[in-house]
């Protein structure tokens, strides 16, 4: 409100100076010589104060709009970060489930190959040579193929991770429309 103080002081100064400069006898139409300049000054001051208050109101509106825009942008950024975090956690859970299932499958396959190899060894010991060699060859081929596949998958994952490192979360661009 200190913006209006210089205008009020100026108005008081002009009013006092006009009253002091006015003639002593203001009879009849003489009052008009004092009232007309005072009313013109009061009108101009009222317009000036109105313009100042309008500008002050517009400045306050612009400040609030800027504050709301910053808050809206912060909310969008936080939502994007939360979305990225949820996606990351879901991917981690999926990877853990895949790893657990793969470990169970590997264990079962290992048991099956060991069982076939032991049956093949038993058949060799009991003089069923051709059937024993056939079972041992099958077990060895199965184990070799499985190990080759695991090696290829591991090589593919390392190549994929080195080609596409995990990037930082993408911030929202205000020009992009949200989906």
KOLNU-489691 format. One record per residue: residue number from 1; x, y, z of N, C-alpha, C in turn. Coordinates in Angstrom, 1 decimal. Example, Ala and Ser with C-alpha at 12.3 -4.5 7.8 and 13.67 -1.06 7.14 Angstrom:
% KOLNU-489691
(1; (13.2; -5.7; 7.8); (12.3; -4.5; 7.8); (13.2; -3.3; 7.8))
(2; (12.8; -2.2; 7.1); (13.7; -1.1; 7.1); (12.9; 0.0; 7.9))
% end
This chain:
% KOLNU-489691
(1; (0.8; -1.2; 0.0); (0.0; 0.0; 0.0); (0.9; 1.3; 0.0))
(2; (2.1; 1.1; 0.2); (3.0; 2.3; 0.1); (3.1; 2.9; -1.3))
(3; (2.6; 2.2; -2.3); (2.7; 2.7; -3.6); (1.8; 3.9; -3.8))
(4; (0.7; 4.0; -2.9); (-0.2; 5.1; -3.0); (0.2; 6.3; -2.2))
(5; (1.1; 6.2; -1.3); (1.6; 7.3; -0.4); (2.1; 8.5; -1.2))
(6; (3.0; 8.4; -2.2); (3.4; 9.6; -2.9); (2.2; 10.3; -3.6))
(7; (1.3; 9.5; -4.1); (0.1; 10.2; -4.7); (-0.7; 10.9; -3.7))
(8; (-0.9; 10.3; -2.6); (-1.7; 11.0; -1.5); (-1.0; 12.3; -1.1))
(9; (0.3; 12.2; -0.9); (1.0; 13.4; -0.5); (1.0; 14.5; -1.5))
(10; (1.1; 14.1; -2.8); (1.0; 15.1; -3.9); (-0.4; 15.7; -3.9))
(11; (-1.4; 14.9; -3.7); (-2.8; 15.5; -3.7); (-3.0; 16.5; -2.6))
(12; (-2.5; 16.1; -1.4); (-2.6; 17.0; -0.2); (-1.8; 18.3; -0.5))
(13; (-0.6; 18.2; -1.1); (0.2; 19.4; -1.4); (-0.5; 20.3; -2.4))
(14; (-1.1; 19.7; -3.4); (-1.8; 20.6; -4.4); (-3.0; 21.2; -3.8))
(15; (-3.7; 20.5; -3.0); (-4.9; 21.0; -2.4); (-4.5; 22.2; -1.4))
(16; (-3.5; 22.0; -0.6); (-3.1; 23.1; 0.3); (-2.6; 24.3; -0.5))
(17; (-1.8; 24.0; -1.5); (-1.3; 25.2; -2.3); (-2.4; 25.9; -3.0))
(18; (-3.5; 25.3; -3.5); (-4.6; 26.0; -4.2); (-5.4; 26.8; -3.1))
(19; (-5.6; 26.2; -1.9); (-6.3; 26.9; -0.9); (-5.5; 28.2; -0.4))
(20; (-4.2; 28.0; -0.3); (-3.4; 29.2; 0.1); (-3.3; 30.3; -1.0))
(21; (-3.4; 29.8; -2.2); (-3.3; 30.8; -3.3); (-4.7; 31.4; -3.7))
(22; (-5.7; 30.9; -3.1); (-7.1; 31.4; -3.4); (-7.3; 32.8; -2.8))
(23; (-8.1; 33.7; -3.4); (-8.3; 35.0; -2.8); (-9.1; 34.9; -1.5))
(24; (-9.0; 36.0; -0.7); (-9.7; 36.0; 0.6); (-11.2; 36.0; 0.5))
(25; (-11.7; 36.7; -0.5); (-13.2; 36.8; -0.6); (-13.7; 35.9; -1.7))
(26; (-14.2; 34.8; -1.4); (-14.8; 33.8; -2.3); (-16.3; 33.9; -2.3))
(27; (-16.8; 35.0; -2.6); (-18.3; 35.2; -2.6); (-18.8; 34.9; -4.0))
(28; (-20.0; 34.3; -4.1); (-20.7; 34.0; -5.3); (-20.0; 33.0; -6.2))
(29; (-19.6; 33.4; -7.4); (-18.9; 32.5; -8.3); (-17.4; 32.3; -8.1))
(30; (-16.9; 32.9; -7.1); (-15.5; 32.8; -6.7); (-15.1; 31.4; -6.3))
(31; (-16.1; 30.8; -5.7); (-15.8; 29.4; -5.2); (-15.5; 28.4; -6.4))
(32; (-16.1; 28.8; -7.5); (-15.9; 27.9; -8.7); (-14.4; 27.9; -9.1))
(33; (-13.7; 29.1; -8.9); (-12.3; 29.2; -9.2); (-11.5; 28.2; -8.4))
(34; (-12.0; 27.8; -7.2); (-11.3; 26.9; -6.3); (-11.8; 25.5; -6.5))
(35; (-13.1; 25.3; -6.7); (-13.6; 23.9; -6.7); (-13.3; 23.2; -8.0))
(36; (-13.3; 23.9; -9.2); (-13.0; 23.3; -10.5); (-11.6; 22.7; -10.5))
(37; (-10.6; 23.5; -10.2); (-9.2; 22.8; -10.2); (-9.1; 21.7; -9.2))
(38; (-9.7; 21.8; -8.0); (-9.7; 20.8; -7.0); (-10.4; 19.5; -7.5))
(39; (-11.5; 19.6; -8.2); (-12.2; 18.5; -8.7); (-11.5; 17.8; -9.9))
(40; (-10.8; 18.6; -10.7); (-10.0; 18.1; -11.8); (-8.8; 17.3; -11.2))
(41; (-8.1; 17.9; -10.2); (-7.0; 17.2; -9.5); (-7.5; 15.9; -8.9))
(42; (-8.7; 15.9; -8.2); (-9.2; 14.7; -7.6); (-9.5; 13.7; -8.6))
(43; (-10.1; 14.0; -9.7); (-10.5; 13.1; -10.8); (-9.2; 12.4; -11.3))
(44; (-8.2; 13.2; -11.6); (-6.9; 12.7; -12.2); (-6.3; 11.8; -11.2))
(45; (-6.3; 12.1; -9.9); (-5.7; 11.3; -8.9); (-6.5; 10.0; -8.7))
(46; (-7.8; 10.0; -8.8); (-8.6; 8.8; -8.8); (-8.3; 7.9; -9.9))
(47; (-8.1; 8.4; -11.1); (-7.8; 7.6; -12.3); (-6.4; 7.0; -12.1))
(48; (-5.5; 7.8; -11.6); (-4.1; 7.3; -11.3); (-4.1; 6.2; -10.3))
(49; (-4.8; 6.4; -9.2); (-4.9; 5.3; -8.2); (-5.6; 4.1; -8.8))
(50; (-6.6; 4.2; -9.6); (-7.3; 3.1; -10.2); (-6.3; 2.3; -11.1))
(51; (-5.5; 3.0; -11.9); (-4.6; 2.4; -12.8); (-3.5; 1.6; -12.0))
(52; (-3.1; 2.2; -10.9); (-2.1; 1.6; -10.0); (-2.7; 0.3; -9.4))
(53; (-3.9; 0.4; -8.9); (-4.5; -0.8; -8.3); (-4.8; -1.9; -9.3))
(54; (-5.2; -1.5; -10.6); (-5.3; -2.5; -11.6); (-4.0; -3.2; -12.0))
(55; (-2.9; -2.4; -12.0); (-1.6; -3.0; -12.3); (-1.2; -3.9; -11.2))
(56; (-1.5; -3.5; -9.9); (-1.1; -4.3; -8.8); (-1.9; -5.7; -8.8))
(57; (-3.2; -5.6; -9.2); (-4.0; -6.8; -9.3); (-3.5; -7.7; -10.4))
(58; (-3.1; -7.2; -11.5); (-2.6; -8.0; -12.6); (-1.3; -8.6; -12.2))
(59; (-0.4; -7.9; -11.5); (0.9; -8.5; -11.1); (0.6; -9.7; -10.1))
(60; (-0.4; -9.5; -9.2); (-0.7; -10.6; -8.3); (-1.2; -11.8; -9.1))
(61; (-2.1; -11.6; -10.1); (-2.6; -12.7; -10.9); (-1.5; -13.4; -11.6))
(62; (-0.6; -12.7; -12.2); (0.5; -13.3; -12.9); (1.4; -14.1; -12.0))
(63; (1.6; -13.6; -10.8); (2.5; -14.3; -9.8); (1.8; -15.6; -9.4))
(64; (0.5; -15.5; -9.2); (-0.3; -16.8; -8.8); (-0.3; -17.8; -10.0))
(65; (-0.4; -17.3; -11.2); (-0.4; -18.2; -12.4); (1.0; -18.9; -12.5))
(66; (2.0; -18.1; -12.3); (3.4; -18.7; -12.4); (3.6; -19.7; -11.3))
(67; (3.1; -19.4; -10.1); (3.2; -20.3; -9.0); (2.4; -21.6; -9.2))
(68; (1.2; -21.5; -9.8); (0.4; -22.7; -10.1); (1.0; -23.5; -11.2))
(69; (1.6; -22.8; -12.2); (2.3; -23.5; -13.3); (3.5; -24.3; -12.8))
(70; (4.3; -23.7; -11.8); (5.4; -24.5; -11.3); (4.9; -25.7; -10.5))
(71; (3.8; -25.4; -9.7); (3.3; -26.5; -8.9); (2.7; -27.7; -9.8))
(72; (2.1; -27.3; -10.9); (1.5; -28.3; -11.8); (2.7; -29.1; -12.5))
(73; (3.7; -28.4; -12.8); (4.9; -29.1; -13.4); (5.5; -30.0; -12.4))
(74; (5.6; -29.6; -11.2); (6.2; -30.4; -10.1); (5.4; -31.7; -9.9))
(75; (4.0; -31.5; -10.0); (3.1; -32.7; -9.9); (3.3; -33.6; -11.0))
(76; (3.5; -33.1; -12.2); (3.7; -33.9; -13.4); (5.0; -34.7; -13.3))
(77; (6.0; -34.0; -12.9); (7.4; -34.6; -12.7); (7.3; -35.8; -11.7))
(78; (6.7; -35.5; -10.6); (6.5; -36.5; -9.5); (5.7; -37.7; -10.0))
(79; (4.7; -37.4; -10.7); (3.9; -38.5; -11.3); (4.7; -39.4; -12.2))
(80; (5.5; -38.7; -13.1); (6.3; -39.5; -14.0); (7.4; -40.3; -13.3))
(81; (7.9; -39.7; -12.2); (8.9; -40.5; -11.4); (8.3; -41.7; -10.7))
(82; (7.1; -41.5; -10.2); (6.4; -42.6; -9.5); (6.0; -43.7; -10.5))
(83; (5.6; -43.2; -11.7); (5.2; -44.2; -12.8); (6.5; -45.0; -13.2))
(84; (7.6; -44.3; -13.3); (8.8; -45.0; -13.7); (9.2; -46.0; -12.5))
(85; (9.1; -45.6; -11.3); (9.4; -46.5; -10.2); (8.6; -47.7; -10.1))
(86; (7.2; -47.5; -10.4); (6.3; -48.7; -10.4); (6.7; -49.6; -11.5))
(87; (7.0; -49.1; -12.7); (7.4; -49.9; -13.8); (8.7; -50.7; -13.5))
(88; (9.6; -50.0; -12.9); (10.9; -50.6; -12.5); (10.7; -51.8; -11.5))
(89; (9.8; -51.5; -10.5); (9.5; -52.6; -9.6); (8.8; -53.8; -10.2))
(90; (7.9; -53.5; -11.1); (7.2; -54.6; -11.8); (8.1; -55.4; -12.6))
(91; (9.1; -54.7; -13.3); (10.1; -55.5; -14.1); (11.0; -56.3; -13.2))
(92; (11.3; -55.8; -12.1); (12.1; -56.5; -11.1); (11.4; -57.8; -10.6))
(93; (10.1; -57.6; -10.3); (9.4; -58.8; -9.9); (9.2; -59.8; -11.0))
(94; (9.0; -59.4; -12.2); (8.9; -60.3; -13.3); (10.3; -61.0; -13.5))
(95; (11.4; -60.3; -13.4); (12.7; -60.9; -13.5); (12.9; -62.0; -12.4))
(96; (12.5; -61.6; -11.2); (12.7; -62.6; -10.1); (11.8; -63.9; -10.3))
(97; (10.6; -63.7; -10.8); (9.8; -64.8; -11.1); (10.4; -65.7; -12.2))
(98; (10.9; -65.0; -13.3); (11.5; -65.8; -14.4); (12.7; -66.6; -13.8))
(99; (13.6; -65.9; -13.0); (14.8; -66.5; -12.4); (14.4; -67.7; -11.6))
(100; (13.3; -67.6; -10.8); (12.9; -68.7; -9.9); (12.4; -69.8; -10.7))
(101; (11.6; -69.6; -11.8); (11.0; -70.6; -12.6); (12.1; -71.3; -13.4))
(102; (13.1; -70.5; -13.9); (14.2; -71.1; -14.6); (15.1; -72.0; -13.7))
(103; (15.2; -71.6; -12.4); (16.0; -72.4; -11.5); (15.3; -73.7; -11.2))
(104; (14.0; -73.7; -11.1); (13.2; -74.9; -10.9); (13.3; -75.8; -12.1))
(105; (13.2; -75.2; -13.3); (13.3; -76.0; -14.5); (14.7; -76.6; -14.6))
(106; (15.7; -75.9; -14.3); (17.1; -76.4; -14.4); (17.3; -77.6; -13.4))
(107; (16.7; -77.5; -12.3); (16.9; -78.5; -11.3); (16.2; -79.8; -11.8))
(108; (14.9; -79.6; -12.3); (14.2; -80.8; -12.8); (14.9; -81.4; -14.0))
(109; (15.5; -80.6; -14.9); (16.2; -81.1; -16.1); (17.5; -81.8; -15.6))
(110; (18.1; -81.3; -14.6); (19.3; -81.9; -14.1); (19.0; -83.3; -13.5))
(111; (17.9; -83.4; -12.8); (17.5; -84.7; -12.2); (17.2; -85.7; -13.3))
(112; (16.5; -85.2; -14.4); (16.2; -86.1; -15.5); (17.4; -86.6; -16.2))
(113; (18.4; -85.7; -16.5); (19.6; -86.1; -17.2); (20.4; -87.1; -16.3))
(114; (20.5; -86.8; -15.0); (21.2; -87.7; -14.1); (20.5; -89.0; -14.0))
(115; (19.2; -89.0; -14.0); (18.5; -90.3; -13.9); (18.7; -91.1; -15.2))
(116; (18.7; -90.5; -16.4); (18.9; -91.2; -17.6); (20.3; -91.7; -17.6))
(117; (21.3; -90.9; -17.2); (22.7; -91.3; -17.2); (22.9; -92.5; -16.2))
(118; (22.3; -92.4; -15.1); (22.4; -93.5; -14.1); (21.8; -94.8; -14.7))
(119; (20.6; -94.7; -15.3); (20.0; -95.9; -15.9); (20.9; -96.4; -17.0))
(120; (21.5; -95.5; -17.8); (22.5; -96.0; -18.9); (23.7; -96.7; -18.3))
(121; (24.2; -96.2; -17.2); (25.3; -96.8; -16.5); (24.9; -98.1; -15.9))
(122; (23.8; -98.2; -15.4); (23.3; -99.5; -14.8); (23.1; -100.5; -15.9))
(123; (22.6; -100.1; -17.1); (22.4; -101.0; -18.2); (23.8; -101.5; -18.8))
(124; (24.8; -100.6; -18.7); (26.1; -101.0; -19.1); (26.7; -102.1; -18.2))
(125; (26.4; -101.9; -16.9); (26.9; -102.8; -15.9); (26.2; -104.2; -16.0))
(126; (25.0; -104.2; -16.5); (24.2; -105.4; -16.5); (24.2; -106.0; -17.9))
(127; (25.2; -105.7; -18.7); (25.5; -106.3; -20.0); (24.5; -105.9; -21.1))
(128; (23.7; -104.8; -20.9); (22.9; -104.3; -22.0); (23.7; -103.1; -22.6))
(129; (24.7; -103.4; -23.3); (25.7; -102.5; -23.8); (25.1; -101.5; -24.8))
(130; (24.4; -102.0; -25.8); (23.9; -101.1; -26.9); (22.8; -100.1; -26.3))
(131; (21.9; -100.6; -25.5); (20.9; -99.8; -24.9); (21.6; -98.8; -23.9))
(132; (22.6; -99.2; -23.1); (23.2; -98.3; -22.2); (24.0; -97.2; -22.9))
(133; (24.7; -97.5; -24.0); (25.4; -96.5; -24.7); (24.4; -95.5; -25.3))
(134; (23.3; -96.0; -25.8); (22.3; -95.2; -26.4); (21.7; -94.2; -25.3))
(135; (21.4; -94.7; -24.1); (20.9; -93.8; -23.1); (22.0; -92.8; -22.6))
(136; (23.3; -93.2; -22.5); (24.3; -92.3; -22.1); (24.5; -91.2; -23.2))
(137; (24.5; -91.6; -24.4); (24.7; -90.7; -25.5); (23.5; -89.6; -25.5))
(138; (22.3; -90.1; -25.3); (21.2; -89.2; -25.3); (21.3; -88.3; -24.1))
(139; (21.6; -88.8; -23.0); (21.8; -87.9; -21.8); (22.9; -86.9; -22.0))
(140; (24.0; -87.3; -22.6); (25.1; -86.3; -22.9); (24.7; -85.3; -23.9))
(141; (24.0; -85.7; -24.9); (23.6; -84.8; -26.0); (22.6; -83.8; -25.4))
(142; (21.7; -84.3; -24.6); (20.7; -83.4; -23.9); (21.4; -82.3; -23.1))
(143; (22.3; -82.8; -22.3); (23.0; -81.9; -21.4); (23.9; -80.9; -22.2))
(144; (24.5; -81.4; -23.2); (25.3; -80.5; -24.1); (24.5; -79.4; -24.7))
(145; (23.3; -79.8; -25.3); (22.4; -78.9; -26.0); (21.9; -77.8; -25.0))
(146; (21.5; -78.3; -23.8); (21.0; -77.4; -22.8); (22.1; -76.4; -22.4))
(147; (23.3; -76.8; -22.2); (24.4; -75.9; -21.8); (24.7; -74.9; -22.9))
(148; (24.6; -75.4; -24.1); (24.9; -74.5; -25.3); (23.8; -73.4; -25.3))
(149; (22.5; -73.8; -25.1); (21.5; -72.8; -25.1); (21.6; -71.8; -24.0))
(150; (22.0; -72.2; -22.8); (22.2; -71.3; -21.7); (23.4; -70.3; -22.0))
(151; (24.4; -70.8; -22.6); (25.5; -70.0; -23.0); (25.1; -68.9; -24.0))
(152; (24.3; -69.3; -25.0); (23.8; -68.4; -26.0); (22.9; -67.3; -25.4))
(153; (22.0; -67.7; -24.5); (21.1; -66.8; -23.9); (21.9; -65.8; -23.0))
(154; (22.9; -66.3; -22.3); (23.7; -65.4; -21.5); (24.5; -64.4; -22.4))
(155; (25.0; -64.8; -23.5); (25.7; -63.9; -24.4); (24.7; -62.9; -25.0))
(156; (23.5; -63.3; -25.3); (22.5; -62.4; -25.9); (22.1; -61.3; -24.9))
(157; (22.0; -61.7; -23.6); (21.6; -60.8; -22.6); (22.7; -59.7; -22.3))
(158; (23.9; -60.2; -22.3); (25.1; -59.2; -22.1); (25.1; -58.3; -23.3))
(159; (25.0; -58.8; -24.5); (25.0; -57.9; -25.7); (23.8; -56.9; -25.6))
(160; (22.7; -57.3; -25.2); (21.5; -56.4; -25.1); (21.7; -55.4; -24.0))
(161; (22.3; -55.8; -22.9); (22.5; -54.8; -21.8); (23.5; -53.8; -22.1))
(162; (24.6; -54.2; -22.8); (25.7; -53.3; -23.2); (25.2; -52.3; -24.3))
(163; (24.3; -52.8; -25.2); (23.8; -51.9; -26.2); (22.8; -50.9; -25.7))
(164; (22.0; -51.3; -24.7); (20.9; -50.4; -24.2); (21.0; -50.3; -22.7))
(165; (22.0; -49.4; -22.2); (22.1; -49.3; -20.8); (20.8; -48.6; -20.2))
(166; (20.6; -48.9; -18.9); (19.4; -48.3; -18.3); (19.5; -46.8; -18.2))
(167; (18.6; -46.1; -18.7); (18.7; -44.6; -18.7); (17.9; -44.0; -17.6))
(168; (18.1; -42.7; -17.4); (17.4; -42.0; -16.3); (16.0; -41.8; -16.7))
(169; (15.1; -41.6; -15.7); (13.7; -41.4; -16.0); (13.5; -40.2; -16.9))
(170; (12.6; -40.3; -17.9); (12.3; -39.2; -18.8); (11.4; -38.2; -18.1))
(171; (11.8; -36.9; -18.2); (10.9; -35.9; -17.6); (9.9; -35.5; -18.6))
(172; (8.8; -35.0; -18.1); (7.7; -34.7; -19.0); (8.0; -33.4; -19.7))
(173; (7.8; -33.4; -21.0); (8.0; -32.2; -21.9); (6.7; -31.6; -22.0))
(174; (6.5; -30.3; -21.6); (5.2; -29.6; -21.7); (4.6; -29.6; -23.1))
(175; (5.5; -29.7; -24.1); (4.9; -29.7; -25.5); (4.3; -31.0; -25.8))
(176; (4.6; -32.1; -25.1); (4.0; -33.4; -25.4); (2.7; -33.5; -24.7))
(177; (1.8; -34.1; -25.3); (0.5; -34.3; -24.7); (0.5; -35.6; -24.0))
(178; (0.0; -35.6; -22.7); (0.0; -36.9; -21.9); (-1.0; -37.9; -22.6))
(179; (-0.7; -39.2; -22.5); (-1.5; -40.2; -23.1); (-2.5; -40.7; -22.1))
% end
